Amino acid sequence: MNQRHYLLKGTAILTFTGLLTRLAGFFYKIFLSRAIGAAQIGRFQLTLPVFAFGMAISCGGIQTAVSRFTAESYAKKDSRAALRILACALLLSGSLSVLCAAALFFGAHWIARSFLLEPSCAPLLQTVALSVPFSAIHSCIGGFFIGRKNVAVPSAAQFVEQFLRIAAVLFFFAFFRKSGRSADASVMALGQLAGELFAALFCAVCLFCGKSAPFSELRKPFADPVHRSMHLNRAESSDKSQKTRRLSGCCRPGRAELKRTVSVSMPLSLNRMLICVLQGIEAALLPQMLQRFGCGSAQALALYGTLTGMALPLVLFPTAITTALGTLLLPAVSEARALHQGKKISSTVDAGFQGSLLLGMFFLGAFLLFGSDIGTLLFHNRLAGVYTRKLALLCPFLYINTTLASVLHGLGATMPVTIWNVAASGIRLAAILFFVPKAGIDGYFAGTLCSQAFITVCSLTLLRQNGDLSAGLSGALLRPSSAPRAARFLSCYKTPCLFPAGRPGSLCSV
């Protein structure tokens, strides 16, 4: 299978799965917005940065390292090195995930009270903590299959996780109602636990069972000369002892695999840990700053739930395409880098960037024109439509950043990405602290837009300087022929300002 065919086929599979699961997630969020309310959704959303922090420690960088080194190993026809990398990743990630789950479970009350500033989130944190080990297993095995260019397994795992999550939420909602207990955010936490559990079991079955499973290769004769000669020198031993040594020699991660995995995963894990801490601070501060703006406590939490549980998922819906593309670009770029194919890297980066840019510009116009109507229609919430339209300006930057982040990780530029992401979070925090108390939620929108634009400019500049992006920045971002069309579009589309001066009464009403 050539590179172009692999990217097209893999992107189509992952995109279809992502769109299907996100479409199901929309109906799921619509149901929850009517069944438990925006405030309860906001309670659960507050726990997600803490869960993401646990995942960042457990497997945040390890998953990327597995995909990268697996792709490089298969490019060099050394499948057994890829299996040793996976074994090393599972050992590291499994140990860290158990420790993180225990810390989150037993420290849930302190985290909810001191960090999230919402003591009612403690039971949700305890439930979510139990899903960390299963999510870590799911992530590592999924990264291995992506590096192996087998996108069907992670796609199916994503499908299993999402639909079993929804089925579990519906089951617990009906169970609570039948038992006379009011359903709240706990049904979402239980659903997440069920989804991650079944996704991990599915990935484990795909890894070990079946003739085409990766570990079935251990039962085949050695393909490379080194291992074949070692195997022939031991021909006098019994079949049982040969099989035992073959299995242990292939699966046992050595010091080299551990060093390679840690060297790549450590900066990425630190990056994601910092981002998760900053996102957690954002999640805790935003409702507090909205209260300073003039909203009540319940209103501020409902606004946060409307933003993060309704409007933002709608704007992020098309990232199913860019996420799929970025997922495949990482091993593709890693493989080309291992084989020193500079032209292949350049053409791959150009294709990913141009596709993401076109997608972002298309949905920018779509959400500007129809975002209010779509959000209001789907969620029966006027502010969900208003927020969707305001978030439309993020589309080009969000979609481009999703793709270029994977490219940069594949090229080994992990530290610059870490610095940019931390700086972008600092921009959003500054907006929350200084602009939200004066302008309300619009101050947060402006800060988010500036942070995403900052990451985009930095990523494109670095790729251009290294020669991995052949198109000029000005020509790629704004072609001369498109300027008159954009001007005519904006002049014909008469609309109020996207970021008006807010009033407490208008922006805090739900």
Residue, then its C-alpha position, 0 to 999 in steps of 0.5 A: m500500500n503506497q503512502r497516498h493510498y494509506l493516508l486516504k484510506g486511513t483518514a476515511i476510516l478514522t473520519f467516518t468513525g469519528l463523525l459517527t461517534r461525535l454524531a452519537g455524542f451530540f444526541y447524547k449531549i442533547f438528551l443530557s441537557r434536557a434530562i439533567g440540565a446544563a449545571q450538572i453537565g458543568r459539574f462533570q466537565l469540571t472533573l475532566p481536566v483532572f482526569a486529563f491530568g491523570m492521563a497525561i501522567s499515565c500515557g500522555g507522551i507514551q502513546t505518541a512514543v509508541s506510534r512513532f517508534t512502531a512506525e520506525s520499526y516497521a519501516k526498518k522491517d523489525s516488527r519484534a522491536a515494535l512489540r518490545i516498545l509496546a511491552c515497555a509502554l504497557l509496563l510504564s503506563g500501567s504502573l503509572s495509571v494505577l498510582c494516578a487512579a489511587a491518588l485521584f480516588f483517595g484525594a478526590h475530596w481535597i481536589a474538589r474542595s481546594f482545586l476545583l472549588e466545587p466540593s460536590c465534584a468529589p464523588l464524580l472524581q472518584t468514579v472517573a479515577l477508576s477509568v484511568p488504568f483502562s484508558a491508559i491500556h486503550s491508548c497505548i494499544g491504539g497507538f501501537f496499531i496506528g504506528r502499524k498502519n492498522v487503523a481499523v482497530p483504534s477506529a473500532a475501539q473508539f466506536v465501542e467506547q463511545f456507544l457503550r458509554i452512551a448505553a451505560v449512561l442511559f442504563f444508569f439514568a433509567f435505573f436511578r429514575k426507577s429507584g426514585r433517585s434523581a439522575d445527576a452528573s454521576v450517570m456521566a461519570l459511570g458511563q465514562l468508566a463503562g466505556e473505557l473498560f470495554a474499550a480496553l478489553f476490546c483492544a486487548v482481544c485484538l492484540f492477543c487473539g486471532k491469526s492476524a494479531p500482532f503477538s501471533e507473530l511470535r509463533k512464526p519463524f524469525a524473519d531477520p538474520v540476527h534472530r534467525s541465527m540465534h534460533l538456529n544455534r539453539a536448535e539442539s534445545s527442546d521445542k518448549s525451551q526454544k519457544t520460551r526463549r523466543l517469547s521472552g526475548c521478543c516481549r521483554p523490554g530492555r534498557a534500550e527500549l526503556k530509554r527510547t520511550v522515556s526520552v520521547s514520552m517525558p517531554l510530551s508528558l510534561n507538556r500535557m501535565l502542564i496543559c492539564v494543570l492550566q486547563g484545570i485552573e481555567a475550569a476553576l477560575l472561569p465560573q469564579m470570574l463570571q460571578r465577579f462579572g455579575c452572575g450567580s453561582a448556579q448561573a456561572l456553572a450553567l454558563y460553563g456547562t453550556l460552553t464546554g458541554m454544548a457549544l464547544p463540542l459543536v465547533l469541534f465536531p469537524t475536528a474528527i477529520t483533522t484528528a484522523l488526518g493528524t493521527l495518520l500523519l504522525p507515523a507517516v512523518s516518523e517513517a519518512r524521517a527514519l528513512h531520510q525522505g525529505k521530499k516525502i515529509s514536505s509533500t505530506v506536511d503541505a497536504g495536511f496543512q492545506g486540507s486543514l486550512l480549507l476545512g477551517m475556512f469552510f466551517l468558519g463561514a458555516f458557523l458564522l451564518f448558521g451557528s446560532d440556529i444550529g446550536t439553538l435547534l440542537f440543544h434548545n438553549r439560546l446561549a448554546g447558539v450564541y456561543t457556537r457562532k462566537l466560537a466560529l472564529l476559532c475554526p481555522f486555527l483549531y483545525i490547523n493546530t490539530t494537524l500540525a501538532s501531530v506533524l511536529h511530534g512525528l518530526g521530534a519537535t516536542m519541546p517547542v510544542t510544549i512551550w507554545n501550548v504553555a504560553a497559549s494557556g497563559i494567554r487564556l488565563a490572563a484573559i480569564l483574570f483580567f477580561v472576564p470580570k469586565a466583559g464576561i464570557d466574551g473576554y474568554f472567547a477573545g483570549t482563546l482566539c489569541s491563544q490558538a492564533f499564537i500556536t498556529v503562527c509558531s507552528l507554521t514558522l518553525l515548519r517553514q524555517n526547517g523546510d518542511l513546509s514549501a508554501g509561503l505563509s502569506g500565500a497559504l493563509l490568504r491568497p490575493s484572489s480570495a481577498p475581494r470575495a472575503a470583503r464582499f462576504l463580510s459586507c453582505y453579511k450584516t451582523p452585530c459585533l461578535f464581541p459586544a460589551g456584555r451586561p450581567g443580565s444578558l450574558c448570565s441568563v440561561 
